[in-house]
Amino acid sequence: MTTLEAEQAIRALAGARQLQDPYLKRWLAREQAERVAMLDAARKLRLRTGQLAVALDLLEEIAVREGAGIDSILSRENLQRLIESKGPAPARASAFIAELRAIRFPRLGATLRRLSAEISALALPSGVNVVLPKDLNSDELVIRISVRSPDEFDRLMTMLAEKRDGLARLVRMLGGDDEL
């Protein structure tokens, strides 16, 4: 892709997403390989406006911190897997942003992985979903229960009662009372 083609494609995508001008200018100011790599990721993931802005911010911060180009960051196996994988673009885009955050904020990423492992270890049934606060910006733990019958409700409530200690541990971990 030539420099002119890349610029036109970036401007077209930014216009379609109504990306704010400062973000567009920063994107266009990057090296050609970085611009094209970001364009490729944005297209394949179908990043929405906010996701595009957040991705650009995070990628620039990672690039500065690591002294690496955005193109080399985006070529990492974990990011390429998300960019190239099949499946719903919104889910892949969200996972992509989450992975960028984990790279940019490694301690946050490690903490999220530890909490996710704790949730997995609980082996909760499919009708129960534990939701961690976004970016761990709260100590609130959300537990969603999806049922279709009174019997299923009773079964899931019994299961939750059995898992009470593990769920309480998660709440303590989020509140800082337990070691992460």
VMD Tcl script that builds the backbone (N, CA, C; Angstrom):
set m [mol new atoms 540]
animate dup $m
set s [atomselect $m all]
$s set {name element resname resid chain x y z} {
  {N N MET 1 A 0.850 -1.172 0.000}
  {CA C MET 1 A 0.000 0.000 0.000}
  {C C MET 1 A 0.899 1.241 0.000}
  {N N THR 2 A 0.654 2.143 -0.929}
  {CA C THR 2 A 1.457 3.359 -1.000}
  {C C THR 2 A 1.079 4.303 0.133}
  {N N THR 3 A 1.918 5.288 0.342}
  {CA C THR 3 A 1.666 6.280 1.383}
  {C C THR 3 A 0.350 7.004 1.118}
  {N N LEU 4 A 0.116 7.375 -0.126}
  {CA C LEU 4 A -1.120 8.079 -0.487}
  {C C LEU 4 A -2.336 7.185 -0.277}
  {N N GLU 5 A -2.238 5.920 -0.698}
  {CA C GLU 5 A -3.361 4.988 -0.509}
  {C C GLU 5 A -3.658 4.786 0.971}
  {N N ALA 6 A -2.612 4.653 1.758}
  {CA C ALA 6 A -2.790 4.473 3.200}
  {C C ALA 6 A -3.466 5.691 3.817}
  {N N GLU 7 A -3.003 6.869 3.448}
  {CA C GLU 7 A -3.602 8.086 3.992}
  {C C GLU 7 A -5.069 8.189 3.608}
  {N N GLN 8 A -5.388 7.896 2.352}
  {CA C GLN 8 A -6.783 7.961 1.906}
  {C C GLN 8 A -7.649 6.950 2.651}
  {N N ALA 9 A -7.131 5.740 2.825}
  {CA C ALA 9 A -7.890 4.705 3.530}
  {C C ALA 9 A -8.102 5.083 4.999}
  {N N ILE 10 A -7.074 5.631 5.621}
  {CA C ILE 10 A -7.185 6.053 7.025}
  {C C ILE 10 A -8.193 7.189 7.145}
  {N N ARG 11 A -8.106 8.157 6.257}
  {CA C ARG 11 A -9.062 9.279 6.284}
  {C C ARG 11 A -10.494 8.779 6.057}
  {N N ALA 12 A -10.658 7.823 5.149}
  {CA C ALA 12 A -11.995 7.284 4.872}
  {C C ALA 12 A -12.550 6.569 6.108}
  {N N LEU 13 A -11.716 5.738 6.739}
  {CA C LEU 13 A -12.158 5.029 7.940}
  {C C LEU 13 A -12.451 6.010 9.071}
  {N N ALA 14 A -11.563 6.973 9.262}
  {CA C ALA 14 A -11.762 7.972 10.318}
  {C C ALA 14 A -13.030 8.781 10.060}
  {N N GLY 15 A -13.290 9.108 8.808}
  {CA C GLY 15 A -14.507 9.846 8.473}
  {C C GLY 15 A -15.751 9.022 8.729}
  {N N ALA 16 A -15.717 7.748 8.346}
  {CA C ALA 16 A -16.867 6.864 8.568}
  {C C ALA 16 A -17.136 6.669 10.058}
  {N N ARG 17 A -16.081 6.670 10.850}
  {CA C ARG 17 A -16.226 6.476 12.299}
  {C C ARG 17 A -16.376 7.799 13.044}
  {N N GLN 18 A -16.275 8.896 12.325}
  {CA C GLN 18 A -16.324 10.235 12.915}
  {C C GLN 18 A -15.276 10.381 14.023}
  {N N LEU 19 A -14.081 9.886 13.715}
  {CA C LEU 19 A -12.966 9.991 14.642}
  {C C LEU 19 A -12.553 11.455 14.768}
  {N N GLN 20 A -12.344 11.897 15.985}
  {CA C GLN 20 A -11.974 13.294 16.211}
  {C C GLN 20 A -10.642 13.611 15.538}
  {N N ASP 21 A -10.535 14.843 15.069}
  {CA C ASP 21 A -9.384 15.284 14.293}
  {C C ASP 21 A -8.036 15.070 14.996}
  {N N PRO 22 A -7.917 15.336 16.303}
  {CA C PRO 22 A -6.611 15.106 16.944}
  {C C PRO 22 A -6.138 13.644 16.822}
  {N N TYR 23 A -7.069 12.696 16.914}
  {CA C TYR 23 A -6.699 11.292 16.768}
  {C C TYR 23 A -6.248 11.000 15.338}
  {N N LEU 24 A -6.988 11.533 14.376}
  {CA C LEU 24 A -6.620 11.338 12.970}
  {C C LEU 24 A -5.232 11.905 12.698}
  {N N LYS 25 A -4.961 13.096 13.200}
  {CA C LYS 25 A -3.648 13.719 12.980}
  {C C LYS 25 A -2.529 12.882 13.596}
  {N N ARG 26 A -2.753 12.369 14.803}
  {CA C ARG 26 A -1.741 11.532 15.451}
  {C C ARG 26 A -1.517 10.242 14.665}
  {N N TRP 27 A -2.605 9.669 14.165}
  {CA C TRP 27 A -2.517 8.440 13.389}
  {C C TRP 27 A -1.705 8.685 12.110}
  {N N LEU 28 A -2.035 9.773 11.422}
  {CA C LEU 28 A -1.339 10.091 10.173}
  {C C LEU 28 A 0.117 10.496 10.402}
  {N N ALA 29 A 0.454 10.935 11.590}
  {CA C ALA 29 A 1.826 11.349 11.889}
  {C C ALA 29 A 2.749 10.162 12.152}
  {N N ARG 30 A 2.196 8.969 12.303}
  {CA C ARG 30 A 3.007 7.780 12.570}
  {C C ARG 30 A 3.758 7.360 11.305}
  {N N GLU 31 A 4.745 6.504 11.483}
  {CA C GLU 31 A 5.475 5.930 10.348}
  {C C GLU 31 A 4.506 5.112 9.490}
  {N N GLN 32 A 4.832 4.949 8.224}
  {CA C GLN 32 A 3.968 4.249 7.278}
  {C C GLN 32 A 3.593 2.844 7.764}
  {N N ALA 33 A 4.565 2.062 8.208}
  {CA C ALA 33 A 4.283 0.692 8.657}
  {C C ALA 33 A 3.327 0.689 9.851}
  {N N GLU 34 A 3.492 1.651 10.742}
  {CA C GLU 34 A 2.616 1.745 11.912}
  {C C GLU 34 A 1.199 2.123 11.496}
  {N N ARG 35 A 1.083 3.086 10.585}
  {CA C ARG 35 A -0.241 3.514 10.116}
  {C C ARG 35 A -0.991 2.364 9.460}
  {N N VAL 36 A -0.293 1.628 8.607}
  {CA C VAL 36 A -0.928 0.533 7.871}
  {C C VAL 36 A -1.305 -0.605 8.826}
  {N N ALA 37 A -0.442 -0.917 9.789}
  {CA C ALA 37 A -0.750 -1.973 10.754}
  {C C ALA 37 A -1.994 -1.607 11.571}
  {N N MET 38 A -2.082 -0.353 11.989}
  {CA C MET 38 A -3.251 0.105 12.751}
  {C C MET 38 A -4.505 0.067 11.871}
  {N N LEU 39 A -4.380 0.467 10.627}
  {CA C LEU 39 A -5.506 0.433 9.690}
  {C C LEU 39 A -5.996 -0.998 9.506}
  {N N ASP 40 A -5.066 -1.923 9.319}
  {CA C ASP 40 A -5.416 -3.325 9.133}
  {C C ASP 40 A -6.172 -3.861 10.352}
  {N N ALA 41 A -5.657 -3.574 11.543}
  {CA C ALA 41 A -6.319 -4.030 12.771}
  {C C ALA 41 A -7.700 -3.397 12.913}
  {N N ALA 42 A -7.805 -2.107 12.660}
  {CA C ALA 42 A -9.086 -1.399 12.789}
  {C C ALA 42 A -10.127 -1.964 11.836}
  {N N ARG 43 A -9.702 -2.281 10.629}
  {CA C ARG 43 A -10.632 -2.841 9.638}
  {C C ARG 43 A -11.070 -4.250 10.024}
  {N N LYS 44 A -10.106 -5.097 10.341}
  {CA C LYS 44 A -10.427 -6.498 10.636}
  {C C LYS 44 A -11.261 -6.653 11.898}
  {N N LEU 45 A -11.007 -5.802 12.881}
  {CA C LEU 45 A -11.755 -5.863 14.137}
  {C C LEU 45 A -13.029 -5.017 14.086}
  {N N ARG 46 A -13.145 -4.215 13.047}
  {CA C ARG 46 A -14.273 -3.277 12.901}
  {C C ARG 46 A -14.414 -2.420 14.164}
  {N N LEU 47 A -13.282 -1.824 14.560}
  {CA C LEU 47 A -13.269 -0.999 15.765}
  {C C LEU 47 A -14.238 0.165 15.630}
  {N N ARG 48 A -15.013 0.385 16.665}
  {CA C ARG 48 A -15.907 1.540 16.717}
  {C C ARG 48 A -15.085 2.776 17.074}
  {N N THR 49 A -15.700 3.930 17.023}
  {CA C THR 49 A -14.997 5.191 17.238}
  {C C THR 49 A -14.234 5.219 18.556}
  {N N GLY 50 A -14.913 4.927 19.650}
  {CA C GLY 50 A -14.269 4.952 20.957}
  {C C GLY 50 A -13.159 3.922 21.061}
  {N N GLN 51 A -13.403 2.735 20.517}
  {CA C GLN 51 A -12.383 1.693 20.549}
  {C C GLN 51 A -11.156 2.115 19.748}
  {N N LEU 52 A -11.384 2.757 18.625}
  {CA C LEU 52 A -10.282 3.217 17.783}
  {C C LEU 52 A -9.437 4.248 18.535}
  {N N ALA 53 A -10.099 5.177 19.196}
  {CA C ALA 53 A -9.383 6.204 19.962}
  {C C ALA 53 A -8.608 5.579 21.127}
  {N N VAL 54 A -9.245 4.659 21.846}
  {CA C VAL 54 A -8.586 4.001 22.976}
  {C C VAL 54 A -7.411 3.164 22.486}
  {N N ALA 55 A -7.608 2.442 21.391}
  {CA C ALA 55 A -6.528 1.613 20.846}
  {C C ALA 55 A -5.332 2.477 20.458}
  {N N LEU 56 A -5.597 3.598 19.814}
  {CA C LEU 56 A -4.503 4.489 19.414}
  {C C LEU 56 A -3.768 5.017 20.651}
  {N N ASP 57 A -4.521 5.452 21.655}
  {CA C ASP 57 A -3.899 5.931 22.904}
  {C C ASP 57 A -3.025 4.848 23.534}
  {N N LEU 58 A -3.596 3.658 23.694}
  {CA C LEU 58 A -2.860 2.571 24.346}
  {C C LEU 58 A -1.632 2.160 23.539}
  {N N LEU 59 A -1.789 2.048 22.226}
  {CA C LEU 59 A -0.661 1.656 21.381}
  {C C LEU 59 A 0.458 2.691 21.443}
  {N N GLU 60 A 0.104 3.961 21.448}
  {CA C GLU 60 A 1.134 4.997 21.551}
  {C C GLU 60 A 1.846 4.933 22.903}
  {N N GLU 61 A 1.092 4.710 23.976}
  {CA C GLU 61 A 1.699 4.613 25.303}
  {C C GLU 61 A 2.614 3.396 25.404}
  {N N ILE 62 A 2.177 2.271 24.856}
  {CA C ILE 62 A 2.996 1.059 24.866}
  {C C ILE 62 A 4.262 1.292 24.049}
  {N N ALA 63 A 4.101 1.924 22.888}
  {CA C ALA 63 A 5.248 2.191 22.009}
  {C C ALA 63 A 6.291 3.054 22.713}
  {N N VAL 64 A 5.834 4.075 23.425}
  {CA C VAL 64 A 6.762 4.949 24.152}
  {C C VAL 64 A 7.441 4.180 25.283}
  {N N ARG 65 A 6.648 3.452 26.057}
  {CA C ARG 65 A 7.191 2.736 27.205}
  {C C ARG 65 A 8.200 1.664 26.789}
  {N N GLU 66 A 7.893 0.974 25.707}
  {CA C GLU 66 A 8.749 -0.139 25.286}
  {C C GLU 66 A 9.759 0.247 24.221}
  {N N GLY 67 A 9.658 1.440 23.683}
  {CA C GLY 67 A 10.558 1.857 22.620}
  {C C GLY 67 A 10.380 1.020 21.367}
  {N N ALA 68 A 9.145 0.659 21.082}
  {CA C ALA 68 A 8.831 -0.196 19.934}
  {C C ALA 68 A 7.847 0.522 19.024}
  {N N GLY 69 A 7.778 0.084 17.785}
  {CA C GLY 69 A 6.805 0.638 16.859}
  {C C GLY 69 A 5.454 -0.021 17.032}
  {N N ILE 70 A 4.406 0.703 16.677}
  {CA C ILE 70 A 3.054 0.160 16.763}
  {C C ILE 70 A 2.929 -1.092 15.906}
  {N N ASP 71 A 3.595 -1.099 14.761}
  {CA C ASP 71 A 3.526 -2.272 13.892}
  {C C ASP 71 A 4.108 -3.508 14.571}
  {N N SER 72 A 5.196 -3.340 15.299}
  {CA C SER 72 A 5.780 -4.504 15.983}
  {C C SER 72 A 4.912 -4.934 17.163}
  {N N ILE 73 A 4.267 -3.989 17.810}
  {CA C ILE 73 A 3.358 -4.326 18.910}
  {C C ILE 73 A 2.181 -5.128 18.368}
  {N N LEU 74 A 1.599 -4.643 17.270}
  {CA C LEU 74 A 0.447 -5.323 16.680}
  {C C LEU 74 A 0.799 -6.674 16.066}
  {N N SER 75 A 2.065 -6.918 15.819}
  {CA C SER 75 A 2.459 -8.208 15.236}
  {C C SER 75 A 2.662 -9.289 16.301}
  {N N ARG 76 A 2.505 -8.946 17.567}
  {CA C ARG 76 A 2.638 -9.941 18.635}
  {C C ARG 76 A 1.576 -11.017 18.476}
  {N N GLU 77 A 1.971 -12.221 18.842}
  {CA C GLU 77 A 1.100 -13.381 18.641}
  {C C GLU 77 A -0.273 -13.219 19.293}
  {N N ASN 78 A -0.294 -12.747 20.543}
  {CA C ASN 78 A -1.578 -12.624 21.250}
  {C C ASN 78 A -2.510 -11.623 20.572}
  {N N LEU 79 A -1.962 -10.530 20.043}
  {CA C LEU 79 A -2.784 -9.542 19.347}
  {C C LEU 79 A -3.166 -10.032 17.961}
  {N N GLN 80 A -2.234 -10.657 17.255}
  {CA C GLN 80 A -2.536 -11.181 15.922}
  {C C GLN 80 A -3.626 -12.242 15.980}
  {N N ARG 81 A -3.605 -13.059 17.014}
  {CA C ARG 81 A -4.638 -14.077 17.169}
  {C C ARG 81 A -6.017 -13.418 17.232}
  {N N LEU 82 A -6.123 -12.324 17.958}
  {CA C LEU 82 A -7.406 -11.620 18.063}
  {C C LEU 82 A -7.784 -10.936 16.752}
  {N N ILE 83 A -6.810 -10.328 16.098}
  {CA C ILE 83 A -7.058 -9.604 14.853}
  {C C ILE 83 A -7.490 -10.560 13.746}
  {N N GLU 84 A -6.844 -11.702 13.651}
  {CA C GLU 84 A -7.059 -12.628 12.546}
  {C C GLU 84 A -8.119 -13.693 12.813}
  {N N SER 85 A -8.525 -13.857 14.054}
  {CA C SER 85 A -9.441 -14.951 14.377}
  {C C SER 85 A -10.829 -14.715 13.788}
  {N N LYS 86 A -11.559 -15.790 13.700}
  {CA C LYS 86 A -12.950 -15.732 13.248}
  {C C LYS 86 A -13.823 -15.472 14.465}
  {N N GLY 87 A -15.055 -15.133 14.222}
  {CA C GLY 87 A -15.975 -14.889 15.316}
  {C C GLY 87 A -16.499 -13.468 15.249}
  {N N PRO 88 A -17.409 -13.142 16.138}
  {CA C PRO 88 A -18.034 -11.818 16.109}
  {C C PRO 88 A -17.016 -10.703 16.343}
  {N N ALA 89 A -17.034 -9.731 15.448}
  {CA C ALA 89 A -16.086 -8.613 15.552}
  {C C ALA 89 A -16.219 -7.848 16.869}
  {N N PRO 90 A -17.427 -7.592 17.371}
  {CA C PRO 90 A -17.507 -6.842 18.640}
  {C C PRO 90 A -16.787 -7.552 19.795}
  {N N ALA 91 A -16.921 -8.862 19.876}
  {CA C ALA 91 A -16.252 -9.608 20.949}
  {C C ALA 91 A -14.739 -9.578 20.755}
  {N N ARG 92 A -14.293 -9.741 19.507}
  {CA C ARG 92 A -12.858 -9.703 19.234}
  {C C ARG 92 A -12.295 -8.313 19.500}
  {N N ALA 93 A -13.052 -7.267 19.142}
  {CA C ALA 93 A -12.600 -5.892 19.377}
  {C C ALA 93 A -12.479 -5.616 20.876}
  {N N SER 94 A -13.445 -6.058 21.651}
  {CA C SER 94 A -13.379 -5.873 23.106}
  {C C SER 94 A -12.198 -6.622 23.701}
  {N N ALA 95 A -11.978 -7.843 23.233}
  {CA C ALA 95 A -10.839 -8.630 23.718}
  {C C ALA 95 A -9.519 -7.970 23.317}
  {N N PHE 96 A -9.475 -7.372 22.142}
  {CA C PHE 96 A -8.290 -6.671 21.659}
  {C C PHE 96 A -7.963 -5.487 22.573}
  {N N ILE 97 A -8.966 -4.680 22.889}
  {CA C ILE 97 A -8.765 -3.532 23.786}
  {C C ILE 97 A -8.332 -4.023 25.171}
  {N N ALA 98 A -8.954 -5.084 25.651}
  {CA C ALA 98 A -8.577 -5.634 26.959}
  {C C ALA 98 A -7.127 -6.105 26.946}
  {N N GLU 99 A -6.708 -6.726 25.853}
  {CA C GLU 99 A -5.326 -7.205 25.754}
  {C C GLU 99 A -4.354 -6.033 25.699}
  {N N LEU 100 A -4.713 -4.969 24.980}
  {CA C LEU 100 A -3.863 -3.771 24.954}
  {C C LEU 100 A -3.733 -3.174 26.352}
  {N N ARG 101 A -4.834 -3.137 27.090}
  {CA C ARG 101 A -4.784 -2.627 28.470}
  {C C ARG 101 A -3.878 -3.494 29.332}
  {N N ALA 102 A -3.953 -4.816 29.137}
  {CA C ALA 102 A -3.115 -5.728 29.917}
  {C C ALA 102 A -1.634 -5.511 29.600}
  {N N ILE 103 A -1.339 -5.200 28.339}
  {CA C ILE 103 A 0.054 -4.918 27.960}
  {C C ILE 103 A 0.486 -3.583 28.556}
  {N N ARG 104 A -0.374 -2.590 28.445}
  {CA C ARG 104 A -0.039 -1.243 28.935}
  {C C ARG 104 A 0.046 -1.195 30.453}
  {N N PHE 105 A -0.841 -1.922 31.100}
  {CA C PHE 105 A -0.880 -1.946 32.565}
  {C C PHE 105 A -0.678 -3.393 33.026}
  {N N PRO 106 A 0.560 -3.876 33.038}
  {CA C PRO 106 A 0.810 -5.296 33.311}
  {C C PRO 106 A 0.316 -5.781 34.669}
  {N N ARG 107 A 0.394 -4.956 35.686}
  {CA C ARG 107 A -0.099 -5.392 37.004}
  {C C ARG 107 A -1.608 -5.554 36.988}
  {N N LEU 108 A -2.300 -4.653 36.298}
  {CA C LEU 108 A -3.753 -4.780 36.153}
  {C C LEU 108 A -4.077 -6.065 35.403}
  {N N GLY 109 A -3.335 -6.335 34.339}
  {CA C GLY 109 A -3.547 -7.558 33.565}
  {C C GLY 109 A -3.332 -8.803 34.405}
  {N N ALA 110 A -2.274 -8.802 35.209}
  {CA C ALA 110 A -1.988 -9.955 36.069}
  {C C ALA 110 A -3.091 -10.144 37.105}
  {N N THR 111 A -3.565 -9.057 37.651}
  {CA C THR 111 A -4.643 -9.125 38.638}
  {C C THR 111 A -5.919 -9.659 38.006}
  {N N LEU 112 A -6.246 -9.181 36.809}
  {CA C LEU 112 A -7.440 -9.669 36.113}
  {C C LEU 112 A -7.322 -11.165 35.808}
  {N N ARG 113 A -6.130 -11.596 35.398}
  {CA C ARG 113 A -5.930 -13.024 35.123}
  {C C ARG 113 A -6.092 -13.851 36.406}
  {N N ARG 114 A -5.580 -13.326 37.516}
  {CA C ARG 114 A -5.705 -14.048 38.792}
  {C C ARG 114 A -7.164 -14.146 39.222}
  {N N LEU 115 A -7.901 -13.039 39.093}
  {CA C LEU 115 A -9.324 -13.063 39.448}
  {C C LEU 115 A -10.104 -13.990 38.519}
  {N N SER 116 A -9.778 -13.964 37.242}
  {CA C SER 116 A -10.448 -14.854 36.280}
  {C C SER 116 A -10.168 -16.312 36.607}
  {N N ALA 117 A -8.944 -16.606 37.017}
  {CA C ALA 117 A -8.595 -17.977 37.415}
  {C C ALA 117 A -9.396 -18.394 38.653}
  {N N GLU 118 A -9.552 -17.470 39.594}
  {CA C GLU 118 A -10.350 -17.757 40.795}
  {C C GLU 118 A -11.799 -18.045 40.414}
  {N N ILE 119 A -12.336 -17.274 39.476}
  {CA C ILE 119 A -13.711 -17.489 39.024}
  {C C ILE 119 A -13.823 -18.844 38.332}
  {N N SER 120 A -12.869 -19.168 37.479}
  {CA C SER 120 A -12.885 -20.467 36.789}
  {C C SER 120 A -12.813 -21.610 37.778}
  {N N ALA 121 A -12.004 -21.450 38.815}
  {CA C ALA 121 A -11.837 -22.503 39.824}
  {C C ALA 121 A -13.137 -22.783 40.577}
  {N N LEU 122 A -14.036 -21.810 40.608}
  {CA C LEU 122 A -15.320 -22.025 41.282}
  {C C LEU 122 A -16.199 -23.020 40.514}
  {N N ALA 123 A -15.936 -23.197 39.228}
  {CA C ALA 123 A -16.703 -24.122 38.384}
  {C C ALA 123 A -18.204 -23.875 38.507}
  {N N LEU 124 A -18.577 -22.638 38.294}
  {CA C LEU 124 A -19.986 -22.268 38.380}
  {C C LEU 124 A -20.750 -22.813 37.172}
  {N N PRO 125 A -22.025 -23.144 37.352}
  {CA C PRO 125 A -22.818 -23.657 36.230}
  {C C PRO 125 A -23.055 -22.562 35.181}
  {N N SER 126 A -23.475 -22.980 33.996}
  {CA C SER 126 A -23.620 -22.048 32.877}
  {C C SER 126 A -24.657 -20.954 33.116}
  {N N GLY 127 A -25.604 -21.138 33.993}
  {CA C GLY 127 A -26.607 -20.116 34.260}
  {C C GLY 127 A -26.127 -19.021 35.197}
  {N N VAL 128 A -24.899 -19.144 35.705}
  {CA C VAL 128 A -24.346 -18.154 36.629}
  {C C VAL 128 A -23.135 -17.498 35.967}
  {N N ASN 129 A -23.149 -16.187 35.946}
  {CA C ASN 129 A -22.058 -15.431 35.330}
  {C C ASN 129 A -21.544 -14.401 36.333}
  {N N VAL 130 A -20.249 -14.473 36.630}
  {CA C VAL 130 A -19.620 -13.508 37.531}
  {C C VAL 130 A -18.950 -12.447 36.667}
  {N N VAL 131 A -19.279 -11.187 36.931}
  {CA C VAL 131 A -18.766 -10.073 36.135}
  {C C VAL 131 A -17.872 -9.207 37.011}
  {N N LEU 132 A -16.609 -9.103 36.576}
  {CA C LEU 132 A -15.668 -8.237 37.289}
  {C C LEU 132 A -15.861 -6.793 36.840}
  {N N PRO 133 A -15.587 -5.832 37.707}
  {CA C PRO 133 A -15.697 -4.433 37.305}
  {C C PRO 133 A -14.676 -4.105 36.216}
  {N N LYS 134 A -15.089 -3.286 35.265}
  {CA C LYS 134 A -14.206 -2.905 34.170}
  {C C LYS 134 A -12.957 -2.230 34.727}
  {N N ASP 135 A -11.819 -2.693 34.299}
  {CA C ASP 135 A -10.523 -2.169 34.723}
  {C C ASP 135 A -10.355 -2.167 36.244}
  {N N LEU 136 A -11.137 -2.977 36.923}
  {CA C LEU 136 A -11.085 -3.079 38.387}
  {C C LEU 136 A -11.227 -1.719 39.052}
  {N N ASN 137 A -12.088 -0.877 38.472}
  {CA C ASN 137 A -12.277 0.475 38.995}
  {C C ASN 137 A -13.305 0.528 40.119}
  {N N SER 138 A -13.715 -0.627 40.613}
  {CA C SER 138 A -14.696 -0.692 41.682}
  {C C SER 138 A -14.439 -1.965 42.483}
  {N N ASP 139 A -15.011 -2.033 43.675}
  {CA C ASP 139 A -14.900 -3.263 44.454}
  {C C ASP 139 A -16.213 -4.042 44.409}
  {N N GLU 140 A -17.059 -3.715 43.443}
  {CA C GLU 140 A -18.360 -4.360 43.303}
  {C C GLU 140 A -18.251 -5.602 42.424}
  {N N LEU 141 A -18.769 -6.701 42.900}
  {CA C LEU 141 A -18.816 -7.941 42.140}
  {C C LEU 141 A -20.265 -8.172 41.723}
  {N N VAL 142 A -20.488 -8.389 40.449}
  {CA C VAL 142 A -21.837 -8.623 39.924}
  {C C VAL 142 A -21.967 -10.105 39.599}
  {N N ILE 143 A -23.049 -10.708 40.085}
  {CA C ILE 143 A -23.347 -12.102 39.779}
  {C C ILE 143 A -24.682 -12.121 39.058}
  {N N ARG 144 A -24.658 -12.608 37.812}
  {CA C ARG 144 A -25.884 -12.688 37.002}
  {C C ARG 144 A -26.368 -14.127 36.990}
  {N N ILE 145 A -27.655 -14.278 37.174}
  {CA C ILE 145 A -28.265 -15.597 37.147}
  {C C ILE 145 A -29.310 -15.600 36.037}
  {N N SER 146 A -29.220 -16.572 35.154}
  {CA C SER 146 A -30.185 -16.720 34.059}
  {C C SER 146 A -30.916 -18.040 34.248}
  {N N VAL 147 A -32.224 -17.956 34.440}
  {CA C VAL 147 A -33.026 -19.167 34.664}
  {C C VAL 147 A -34.264 -19.144 33.782}
  {N N ARG 148 A -34.798 -20.338 33.544}
  {CA C ARG 148 A -36.015 -20.468 32.744}
  {C C ARG 148 A -37.137 -21.182 33.500}
  {N N SER 149 A -36.811 -21.662 34.681}
  {CA C SER 149 A -37.847 -22.377 35.438}
  {C C SER 149 A -37.567 -22.241 36.932}
  {N N PRO 150 A -38.587 -22.452 37.744}
  {CA C PRO 150 A -38.390 -22.413 39.201}
  {C C PRO 150 A -37.398 -23.487 39.678}
  {N N ASP 151 A -37.432 -24.664 39.047}
  {CA C ASP 151 A -36.490 -25.722 39.433}
  {C C ASP 151 A -35.053 -25.311 39.143}
  {N N GLU 152 A -34.844 -24.702 37.990}
  {CA C GLU 152 A -33.501 -24.242 37.636}
  {C C GLU 152 A -33.044 -23.147 38.608}
  {N N PHE 153 A -33.965 -22.269 38.988}
  {CA C PHE 153 A -33.649 -21.227 39.960}
  {C C PHE 153 A -33.194 -21.854 41.277}
  {N N ASP 154 A -33.958 -22.837 41.767}
  {CA C ASP 154 A -33.609 -23.502 43.022}
  {C C ASP 154 A -32.240 -24.172 42.929}
  {N N ARG 155 A -31.982 -24.841 41.800}
  {CA C ARG 155 A -30.709 -25.533 41.607}
  {C C ARG 155 A -29.536 -24.544 41.622}
  {N N LEU 156 A -29.691 -23.412 40.919}
  {CA C LEU 156 A -28.611 -22.429 40.863}
  {C C LEU 156 A -28.402 -21.729 42.201}
  {N N MET 157 A -29.471 -21.459 42.905}
  {CA C MET 157 A -29.330 -20.826 44.222}
  {C C MET 157 A -28.637 -21.772 45.212}
  {N N THR 158 A -28.954 -23.048 45.130}
  {CA C THR 158 A -28.280 -24.037 45.968}
  {C C THR 158 A -26.792 -24.084 45.633}
  {N N MET 159 A -26.492 -24.064 44.324}
  {CA C MET 159 A -25.096 -24.095 43.875}
  {C C MET 159 A -24.358 -22.849 44.361}
  {N N LEU 160 A -25.002 -21.684 44.283}
  {CA C LEU 160 A -24.369 -20.451 44.772}
  {C C LEU 160 A -24.112 -20.517 46.267}
  {N N ALA 161 A -25.045 -21.073 47.005}
  {CA C ALA 161 A -24.853 -21.216 48.453}
  {C C ALA 161 A -23.648 -22.107 48.748}
  {N N GLU 162 A -23.477 -23.149 47.945}
  {CA C GLU 162 A -22.324 -24.034 48.119}
  {C C GLU 162 A -21.007 -23.329 47.785}
  {N N LYS 163 A -21.060 -22.367 46.891}
  {CA C LYS 163 A -19.863 -21.642 46.449}
  {C C LYS 163 A -19.671 -20.326 47.211}
  {N N ARG 164 A -20.437 -20.145 48.276}
  {CA C ARG 164 A -20.431 -18.887 49.018}
  {C C ARG 164 A -19.032 -18.455 49.456}
  {N N ASP 165 A -18.259 -19.363 50.009}
  {CA C ASP 165 A -16.923 -19.008 50.517}
  {C C ASP 165 A -16.021 -18.513 49.380}
  {N N GLY 166 A -16.060 -19.181 48.244}
  {CA C GLY 166 A -15.252 -18.762 47.103}
  {C C GLY 166 A -15.677 -17.413 46.558}
  {N N LEU 167 A -16.985 -17.176 46.522}
  {CA C LEU 167 A -17.489 -15.879 46.057}
  {C C LEU 167 A -17.125 -14.778 47.054}
  {N N ALA 168 A -17.204 -15.078 48.327}
  {CA C ALA 168 A -16.825 -14.093 49.347}
  {C C ALA 168 A -15.333 -13.758 49.222}
  {N N ARG 169 A -14.525 -14.765 48.902}
  {CA C ARG 169 A -13.094 -14.518 48.697}
  {C C ARG 169 A -12.878 -13.551 47.533}
  {N N LEU 170 A -13.632 -13.710 46.465}
  {CA C LEU 170 A -13.527 -12.787 45.333}
  {C C LEU 170 A -13.862 -11.355 45.759}
  {N N VAL 171 A -14.910 -11.206 46.555}
  {CA C VAL 171 A -15.300 -9.874 47.034}
  {C C VAL 171 A -14.180 -9.282 47.891}
  {N N ARG 172 A -13.591 -10.103 48.751}
  {CA C ARG 172 A -12.475 -9.620 49.572}
  {C C ARG 172 A -11.292 -9.213 48.698}
  {N N MET 173 A -11.016 -9.997 47.681}
  {CA C MET 173 A -9.904 -9.686 46.779}
  {C C MET 173 A -10.150 -8.350 46.072}
  {N N LEU 174 A -11.369 -8.128 45.614}
  {CA C LEU 174 A -11.687 -6.865 44.940}
  {C C LEU 174 A -11.607 -5.686 45.894}
  {N N GLY 175 A -11.977 -5.907 47.142}
  {CA C GLY 175 A -11.959 -4.836 48.129}
  {C C GLY 175 A -10.591 -4.582 48.720}
  {N N GLY 176 A -9.626 -5.402 48.358}
  {CA C GLY 176 A -8.262 -5.201 48.864}
  {C C GLY 176 A -8.006 -5.863 50.194}
  {N N ASP 177 A -9.001 -6.626 50.697}
  {CA C ASP 177 A -8.822 -7.294 51.993}
  {C C ASP 177 A -8.065 -8.605 51.875}
  {N N ASP 178 A -7.910 -9.086 50.638}
  {CA C ASP 178 A -7.226 -10.355 50.429}
  {C C ASP 178 A -6.127 -10.128 49.406}
  {N N GLU 179 A -5.093 -10.887 49.502}
  {CA C GLU 179 A -3.928 -10.715 48.644}
  {C C GLU 179 A -4.229 -11.068 47.191}
  {N N LEU 180 A -3.882 -10.152 46.305}
  {CA C LEU 180 A -4.000 -10.426 44.867}
  {C C LEU 180 A -2.622 -10.722 44.365}
}
mol reanalyze $m
mol bondsrecalc $m
mol representation Tube
mol addrep $m
